[in-house]
Amino acid sequence: MVQLPDTPLLDTVRTPDELRRLEPAQLKQLAEELRVETISAVGTTGGHLGSGLGVVELTVAIHYVFNTPDDRLVWDVGHQCYPHKILTGRRDRIRTLRQGGGLSGFTKRAESEYDPFGAAHSSTSISAALGFAVANKLTGSPGKGIAVIGDGAMSAGMAYEAMNNAEQAGNRLVVILNDNDMSIAPPVGGLSAYLSRIVSSREFLGLRETLKKFARRLPRPMHTAARKTDEFARGMTMGGTLFEELGFYYVGPIDGHNLDHLIPVLENVRDAEEGPILVHVVTKKGKGYAPAENAADKYHGVQKFDVITGAQAKAPPGPPSYQNVFGETLARLAETDSRICAITAAMPSGTGVDKFAQAHPDRAFDVGIAEQHGVTFAAGLAAQGMRPFCAIYSTFLQRAYDQVVHDVAIQNLPVRFAIDRAGLVGADGATHAGSFDVTYLASLPNFVVMAAADEAELVHMTYTAAEHDSGPIAVRYPRGNGTGVALPDVPQKLEIGKGRVVREGKTVAILSLGTRLGEALKAADTLEAKGLSTTVADLRFAKPLDEALIRRLLATHEVAVTIEENAIGGFGAHVLTLASDQGLIDAGLKLRTMRLPDLFQDQNKPEVQYDEAGLNAPHIVDTVLKALRHNSESVADVRA
């Protein structure tokens, strides 16, 4: 039984309406209670901790000052939204975060009217908030668009594209820059807070507007000089010149943990006729919880942990993670190949590039949340004779698809893509599931697409990719630990487009791509026990297909089943096309494809997700039996 913290004031606040009934003097206590409740909840479930703790006071201030949900609040990235969820009617479910059937770890439209826009990938908030703001302006409806964007998300070009287009929203748009990592702010304190209150006040803005009207009557050179003088004066005292040039009225920096500073500035911003406005707040990740303050990287995303000591629950020892196998293998290969370099987009530890960077710091590049740039940067490196590896999550690579097509595939440049988080990913849910990369890459001319069945295969495929200089090549692998097979001392260079037969049979052929191979072998055991001799093949390549192997298997078995951790249009679709084009199913072969379902699956344990997707061994058996019209058998019967 989890012992809940003592939160007498927070217990009276279930929604922002109730929050706004409090006296300003009560808000500090509310923030303190909100912080301990957040720590307690994440200690129970695991999840993102440091970023949420950093915005506790900011969350309280925004909901206190603005009229949410009519004022549409968009968090960027959504993992800082846990305190927001507690204050918006979801506290009773906060200890179901990231669990099956529970709250999402990100904002989600279907979950609450206070989540007007889902945000689990970064840098979308200003564009979305601008859309809300302009829609209300065009329809004459009340309400602002408010974007809270972390400084890391400002490394993506989309944020600047949105700001460059934001001027027409006027005072309907408020952007709050949460500066907690990049240290882009000058020192903050009483003077900065005082200046922020002054320049955001109605009196100052009114005087400024009067002077602007007067300046417009002056000759153009004097008018332009006056405008520049205003921007320069505020830029010298407060910073923010870049944002002013993009059309924003800049306010800040202010202490994001001082409610006495935040509240009056946000009230001024709320009531201002000037706009759009950017409010620059400075916060500290993990604020108020010493372990998280002292190790922001380790407490960004956490397992369940002891709230008193901060000690995180450790998974039992087991096989190495796929990401670390990749990173360590690439680092070893780079010892004898000076052309190998690694690129990641703000995820060095998540992709294993941190292992490479420790060994080869001059050849490791973290480009920030800028996948488009990262891919084209890699293309330039490849064009100059280097051997670049782009290590990017499957869902994040989606953001750079045009660059993959235009800058890599069309030019046939040998960029190597290490695609982490391929397949279902558990607690992060649909927004981070790598469901589509086989489909969107194997459809491209010039591409080679591999999928590792286990960690030993990943070693071989990493080496194969390093040695492949004739065009782009990708290897996909899942989140989490490997299967426990021994890692090879010497990697093998695989023959492009050649699979392997793992088990020979006569009646049933299971063609597996990726880490469903273990389930395919379990299914083969069950089928053999039923008298159905079964072949299991690991195809290794979704493109190019091993056509000779596929033709042999389809010609010599009664039923063939493909299985993959990818949506429709992937490996199975390519096998079906080959079979159709070459008449391999004309003689009555029963060919079935198994793939991820045509829906976005919510968060759950990975094994539960794959069961829901119908991609475990009993489902393979059931597919085979139904194809052979053994209708008396079903998944339930097989399991029994």
Buried (B, 14 or more C-beta within 10 A) or exposed (E): EEEEBEBEBBEEBBBBEEBBEBEEEBBBBBBBBBBBBBBBBBBBBBBBBBBBBBBBBBBBBBBBBBBBBEBBBBBBBBBBBBBBBBBBBBBEBBBBBBBBEBBBBBBBEEBBEBBBBBBBBBBBBBBBBBBBBBBBBEEEEEBBBBBBBBBBBBBBEBBBEBBEBBBEBBBBBBBBBBBBBEEBBEEBEEEBBEBBBBBBBEEBBEEBEEEEEEBEEEEEEEBEBBBEEBBEEBBEBBBBBBBBEBBBBBBBBBBBBBBEBBBBBBBBBBEBEBBBBBBBBBBBBBBBBEBBBEBBEBBBBBBEBEBEEBEBEEEEEEBBBBBBBBBBBBBBBBEEEEBBBBBBBBBBBBBBBBBBBEBBEEBBBBBBBBBBBBBBBBBEBBBEEBBBBBBBBBBBBBBBBEBBBEBBBEBEBBBBBBBBBBBBBBBBBBBBBBBBBBBBBBBBEBBBBBBBBBBBBBBBBBBBBBBBEEBBBBBBBBBBBBBEEEBBEEBEEBEBBBBBBBBEBEBBBBBBBBBBBBBBBBBBEBBBEBEBBBBBBBBBBBBBBBEEBBBBBBEBBBBBBBBBBBBBBBBBBBBBEBBEEEEBBEEEBBBBBBBBEEEEBBBBEBEBBBBBBBBBBBBBBBBBBBBBEBEEBBBEEBEE
